[in-house]
Amino acid sequence: MEAQVTLGEHLLPYQWKQSPRRRTVAVTVHPENGVVVHTPSRYSRRRVEAFLREKAAWILKHRARFEQERARRRALRWELGALLPFLGARYPLHFVLDGGREQVRLEQGRFVLGLPLDGDGAAFGGRVRERMLDWYREQATALILERVGHFKGLLGVTPLRVRVKQQKRRWGSCSAKGALNFNWQLVLAPPDVLDYVVVHELCHLIVLNHSPRFWALVEGVLPDYRERRRWLRENGHRLAL
Ligand SMILES: [Zn+2]
């Protein structure tokens, strides 16, 4: 259920989820879902609110951070000089008149996008984003397939199929049948982090859970996987375009 609580001068909306299986109370702050409190069933609203007040500083800190991120994303304009991410770095966007071929190239430390001049500024702005996103998806597909090819040999596994697509809130997944899905936005993260997600999903072809045996497999391929995973946890939400 949706509810709200006053924390000092803040009126904080939150979702309250009750579960009969749960024994403890927990709160999460999610970039899109906001504040979610999980409690056992038959938990009183008064106790939920007392718990939220106790955690107020932590909750407000995280909310403020996500709000800053959203503001930064809104500020990203697909225009000359915009700093666009790719494999953990940022490159400025540059335009050239290119006979209408609308191609994207990454060369000499900048994105070069060829666009025709048609006098329609608004349409032009929309196309920049569209062309760049197409380019990112293409790069992501090629790169992720290449990395899957590299690591699957090391692990001695063969996925049923590999797809790179738009996924909400997931970087990768592995089905029980062995089909792997990856989020194209991994191509915005540093290559080490992309490799970590590839190895993680490939290891699920051997162990389909997150048991110690699973993590030992991941560690066998990437001894520093913990740092890569931490990077993704701390920075992943900032990758969205
Ligand atoms: Zn997993």
Residues whose N, C-alpha, C, O or C-beta is under 5 A from the ligand:
A	BS01	ZN	none
